[in-house]
């Protein structure tokens, strides 16, 4: 199996293959392929995860732990 990687935009829920790569993927019409779709993060999911992680971490923080804040 060989891999071909490219960036494109979804148009009407379709993935356009760049013209320069079309001959590589059109060599056999009934060939099996594996498709992996990676979508760029808009940052919100990362921010939500960061907030949840911080909240969960601080649940275990006690006032007596503050002695370590200014060493």
Rosetta blueprint (number, residue, H / E / L):
1 X L
2 X L
3 X L
4 X L
5 X L
6 X L
7 X L
8 X L
9 X L
10 X E
11 X E
12 X L
13 X L
14 X E
15 X E
16 X L
17 X L
18 X L
19 X H
20 X H
21 X H
22 X H
23 X H
24 X H
25 X H
26 X L
27 X L
28 X L
29 X L
30 X L
31 X L
32 X L
33 X L
34 X L
35 X L
36 X L
37 X L
38 X L
39 X L
40 X L
41 X L
42 X L
43 X L
44 X H
45 X H
46 X H
47 X H
48 X H
49 X H
50 X H
51 X H
52 X H
53 X H
54 X H
55 X H
56 X H
57 X H
58 X H
59 X H
60 X L
61 X L
62 X L
63 X H
64 X H
65 X H
66 X H
67 X H
68 X H
69 X L
70 X L
71 X L
